[in-house]
Amino acid sequence: MSEFIVEVYVPRTGAIGTAAVRAAAEAHTPPVRYLRAILVPEDETCYLLFDAASSEDVRAVVTRAAVPFERISSAIESEEAV
């Protein structure tokens, strides 16, 4: 499994339905784990972090959850700068 980050535009008056994202991830086969969301309000951006076998699996999850997204990228989570 690899980590992927999904970039989502969120207007200041909007929100992401993370419950729908979590449910779509749990229902997906092969397994996709929704890890967390990071909201950057001043940039009107939200980053959704997933653990999945492929970016296509992540794309299927966010599409099923009806979350319009800008892009999906592979991610490396680290306590230190990489």
LUMDREN-790060 format. One line per field, with one value per residue: x, y, z of N, C-alpha, C, O in turn; residue number from 1; residue in three letters. Coordinates in Angstrom, 3 decimals, decimal comma. Layout:
<sebas>
n_xx: X	...
n_yy: Y	...
n_zz: Z	...
ca_xx: X	...
ca_yy: Y	...
ca_zz: Z	...
c_xx: X	...
c_yy: Y	...
c_zz: Z	...
o_xx: X	...
o_yy: Y	...
o_zz: Z	...
n: NUM	...
res: Ala	...
</sebas>
This chain:
<sebas>
n_xx: 0,852	0,398	0,741	-1,491	-2,364	-5,084	-6,036	-8,296	-10,475	-11,892	-14,291	-14,495	-16,955	-17,711	-17,558	-16,041	-17,440	-16,462	-17,422	-18,794	-16,640	-15,119	-16,964	-17,161	-14,549	-14,380	-16,173	-14,990	-13,388	-10,345	-9,204	-9,218	-7,815	-8,980	-7,174	-6,816	-7,813	-6,572	-7,115	-6,641	-7,561	-7,046	-6,015	-8,091	-8,189	-8,230	-6,649	-6,794	-5,812	-4,863	-4,433	-3,612	-3,709	-3,420	-3,514	-5,748	-7,621	-8,023	-9,064	-11,501	-12,774	-13,046	-14,580	-16,895	-17,725	-18,559	-16,862	-15,480	-12,322	-8,983	-6,485	-4,675	-2,018	0,972	2,188	4,504	4,840	6,511	8,490	10,677	12,285	12,273
n_yy: -1,183	2,267	5,789	8,422	11,712	13,880	16,752	19,264	21,849	24,163	26,388	29,281	29,262	26,673	23,046	19,823	16,655	14,567	12,280	10,970	10,437	8,709	6,557	5,764	4,917	2,743	1,015	0,343	-1,954	-3,083	-2,703	0,623	3,035	5,792	8,341	10,994	14,501	17,631	20,909	23,976	26,898	29,597	29,254	28,101	25,334	21,801	18,903	15,517	12,549	9,295	5,725	3,370	0,911	1,950	5,007	5,053	3,626	5,420	7,570	6,418	6,225	8,966	9,928	8,366	9,367	11,792	14,038	16,783	17,105	18,460	17,258	14,117	12,843	10,929	10,415	11,061	10,457	11,849	12,328	13,850	16,195	15,342
n_zz: 0,000	-0,635	0,046	-0,789	-1,793	-2,014	-3,613	-2,922	-3,825	-1,666	-1,084	1,051	2,298	2,179	2,679	3,205	2,807	4,889	6,096	4,076	2,411	4,012	4,248	1,551	1,123	2,910	1,707	-0,639	-2,888	-4,070	-0,609	0,681	2,715	4,416	5,771	6,902	6,941	5,870	6,297	4,715	5,232	4,388	1,864	0,635	0,334	0,682	1,827	1,331	2,780	1,896	2,177	-0,101	-2,780	-5,323	-7,289	-8,859	-7,385	-5,282	-6,721	-7,520	-5,032	-4,131	-6,193	-5,943	-3,503	-4,293	-4,355	-5,736	-7,191	-7,524	-8,086	-7,799	-6,004	-5,386	-2,081	0,577	3,853	6,559	9,480	9,322	7,120	3,725
ca_xx: 0,000	1,098	-0,075	-1,866	-2,999	-6,052	-6,186	-9,684	-10,795	-12,998	-14,555	-14,568	-18,294	-18,000	-17,001	-15,888	-18,191	-15,514	-18,152	-19,040	-15,339	-14,800	-17,868	-16,772	-13,283	-14,665	-16,937	-14,214	-12,563	-9,584	-9,304	-8,628	-7,972	-8,978	-6,358	-7,126	-7,959	-5,872	-7,757	-5,859	-8,642	-6,636	-5,778	-9,326	-7,751	-8,240	-5,881	-7,283	-4,737	-5,336	-3,512	-4,279	-2,838	-3,178	-4,225	-7,051	-8,515	-8,349	-9,950	-12,821	-13,349	-13,492	-15,668	-18,083	-18,142	-18,990	-15,965	-14,727	-10,933	-8,065	-5,505	-4,267	-0,571	1,547	2,662	5,428	4,700	7,773	8,714	11,812	12,252	12,759
ca_yy: 0,000	3,541	6,928	9,356	12,925	14,432	18,198	19,646	23,259	24,347	27,808	29,625	28,960	25,264	22,000	18,509	15,624	13,491	11,050	10,311	9,941	7,539	5,466	5,293	4,182	1,473	0,157	0,063	-3,150	-3,453	-1,769	1,965	3,625	7,249	8,601	12,279	15,682	18,834	22,072	25,214	27,833	30,797	28,858	27,454	24,015	20,708	17,752	14,258	11,562	7,917	4,602	2,552	0,200	2,754	6,283	4,765	3,259	6,668	8,303	5,785	6,568	10,367	10,067	7,775	10,273	13,036	15,129	17,265	17,286	19,052	16,256	13,067	12,652	10,043	11,205	10,423	11,064	11,697	13,240	14,678	16,640	14,302
ca_zz: 0,000	-0,730	0,449	-1,831	-1,303	-2,951	-3,430	-3,145	-3,632	-0,721	-0,852	2,479	2,828	1,913	3,535	2,596	3,526	5,178	6,421	2,788	1,948	4,849	3,871	0,220	1,278	3,571	0,796	-1,853	-3,011	-2,891	0,508	0,701	4,053	4,547	6,955	7,531	6,094	6,321	5,696	4,689	4,901	3,655	0,471	0,195	-0,107	1,631	1,371	1,887	2,737	1,802	2,016	-1,114	-3,710	-6,525	-7,390	-9,462	-6,286	-4,579	-7,632	-7,426	-3,726	-4,072	-7,167	-5,306	-2,431	-4,962	-3,987	-6,891	-6,776	-8,495	-8,501	-6,876	-6,095	-4,382	-0,950	1,529	5,167	7,271	10,604	8,918	5,720	2,810
c_xx: 0,891	0,163	-0,290	-2,555	-3,886	-6,222	-7,593	-9,829	-12,007	-13,213	-14,751	-15,927	-18,646	-17,372	-16,866	-16,683	-17,285	-16,210	-18,448	-17,751	-14,966	-15,666	-17,499	-15,479	-13,527	-15,390	-16,131	-13,439	-11,667	-9,620	-8,563	-8,865	-7,916	-8,237	-6,727	-7,304	-7,178	-6,483	-6,831	-6,837	-8,197	-6,289	-7,022	-9,033	-7,858	-7,463	-6,406	-6,191	-5,322	-4,165	-4,223	-3,252	-2,502	-3,945	-5,598	-8,069	-8,950	-9,314	-11,373	-13,527	-13,861	-14,599	-16,969	-18,624	-18,597	-18,177	-15,209	-13,300	-10,098	-7,069	-5,273	-2,778	-0,127	2,162	3,607	5,280	5,957	7,836	9,853	11,600	12,874	13,648
c_yy: 1,237	4,650	7,857	10,543	13,484	15,910	18,599	21,145	23,348	25,843	28,073	29,298	27,480	24,332	20,722	17,517	14,440	12,202	10,272	9,729	8,676	6,340	4,895	4,489	2,805	0,498	-0,283	-1,247	-2,958	-2,359	-0,450	2,499	5,138	7,553	9,899	13,366	16,822	20,001	23,275	26,316	29,039	30,516	28,223	26,066	23,022	19,556	16,516	13,224	10,154	6,954	3,642	1,877	1,049	4,070	6,081	4,362	4,506	7,489	7,732	6,155	8,005	10,643	9,524	8,685	11,629	14,244	15,572	17,596	17,856	18,023	15,247	12,840	11,620	10,920	10,378	11,170	10,784	12,710	14,217	15,150	15,568	14,921
c_zz: 0,000	-0,266	-0,738	-1,193	-2,405	-2,617	-3,850	-2,893	-2,717	-0,524	0,635	3,097	2,671	2,928	2,724	3,446	3,830	5,582	5,147	2,227	2,710	4,447	2,504	0,284	1,891	2,647	-0,424	-1,760	-4,221	-1,827	0,270	2,100	3,947	5,843	7,663	6,483	6,723	5,567	5,821	4,262	4,080	2,202	-0,149	-0,379	1,036	1,010	2,099	1,709	2,811	1,763	1,066	-2,005	-4,934	-6,471	-8,021	-8,390	-5,512	-5,418	-7,549	-6,125	-3,717	-5,085	-6,586	-4,203	-2,973	-4,513	-5,245	-6,454	-7,912	-9,020	-7,385	-7,095	-5,078	-3,306	-0,094	2,829	5,971	8,416	10,274	7,483	4,847	1,766
o_xx: 1,986	-1,052	0,595	-3,244	-3,493	-6,515	-8,031	-9,365	-13,024	-12,406	-15,133	-16,021	-19,762	-16,744	-17,504	-16,601	-17,322	-15,635	-18,361	-17,762	-14,543	-15,156	-17,520	-15,331	-12,950	-15,239	-16,547	-12,907	-12,173	-10,017	-7,453	-9,980	-6,939	-8,632	-6,929	-6,994	-7,127	-6,384	-6,304	-6,935	-8,908	-6,269	-7,011	-9,555	-7,612	-7,599	-6,455	-5,691	-6,158	-3,055	-5,308	-2,072	-1,431	-4,898	-6,520	-9,243	-10,114	-10,277	-12,342	-14,738	-15,006	-15,456	-18,022	-19,834	-18,977	-18,718	-14,386	-13,099	-10,450	-6,834	-5,610	-2,328	-0,759	2,605	3,518	5,557	6,416	7,295	9,964	10,822	13,885	14,162
o_yy: 1,240	4,467	8,053	10,406	13,551	16,269	18,322	21,655	22,695	26,501	27,175	29,081	27,075	24,759	20,564	17,545	13,429	11,125	9,044	8,650	7,687	5,227	3,679	3,491	1,814	-0,715	-1,181	-1,603	-2,692	-1,227	-0,417	2,429	5,702	7,071	9,912	13,182	16,962	20,078	23,557	26,634	29,456	31,437	27,849	25,681	23,351	19,269	16,480	13,038	9,854	7,312	3,150	2,227	0,896	4,221	6,851	4,719	4,628	8,045	8,492	6,374	8,241	11,497	10,148	8,763	12,512	15,332	14,819	18,290	17,754	17,922	15,468	12,665	11,449	12,035	9,151	12,367	9,645	13,811	15,281	14,561	14,966	14,217
o_zz: 0,562	-0,197	-1,571	-0,182	-3,569	-1,477	-4,967	-1,873	-2,954	0,132	1,385	4,305	2,997	3,897	1,682	4,674	3,129	5,423	5,138	1,633	2,112	4,320	2,315	-0,422	1,444	2,789	-1,156	-0,708	-5,311	-2,105	-0,261	2,617	3,456	6,905	8,877	5,307	7,945	4,343	6,897	3,077	3,166	1,385	-1,322	-1,426	2,196	-0,179	3,328	0,600	3,663	1,371	1,377	-1,987	-5,521	-5,706	-7,750	-8,481	-5,131	-4,890	-7,512	-6,114	-3,331	-4,856	-6,721	-3,993	-2,204	-4,315	-5,766	-5,458	-9,087	-10,224	-6,222	-8,228	-4,035	-3,581	-0,051	2,908	6,060	8,317	10,883	6,733	5,207	0,897
n: 1	2	3	4	5	6	7	8	9	10	11	12	13	14	15	16	17	18	19	20	21	22	23	24	25	26	27	28	29	30	31	32	33	34	35	36	37	38	39	40	41	42	43	44	45	46	47	48	49	50	51	52	53	54	55	56	57	58	59	60	61	62	63	64	65	66	67	68	69	70	71	72	73	74	75	76	77	78	79	80	81	82
res: Met	Ser	Glu	Phe	Ile	Val	Glu	Val	Tyr	Val	Pro	Arg	Thr	Gly	Ala	Ile	Gly	Thr	Ala	Ala	Val	Arg	Ala	Ala	Ala	Glu	Ala	His	Thr	Pro	Pro	Val	Arg	Tyr	Leu	Arg	Ala	Ile	Leu	Val	Pro	Glu	Asp	Glu	Thr	Cys	Tyr	Leu	Leu	Phe	Asp	Ala	Ala	Ser	Ser	Glu	Asp	Val	Arg	Ala	Val	Val	Thr	Arg	Ala	Ala	Val	Pro	Phe	Glu	Arg	Ile	Ser	Ser	Ala	Ile	Glu	Ser	Glu	Glu	Ala	Val
</sebas>
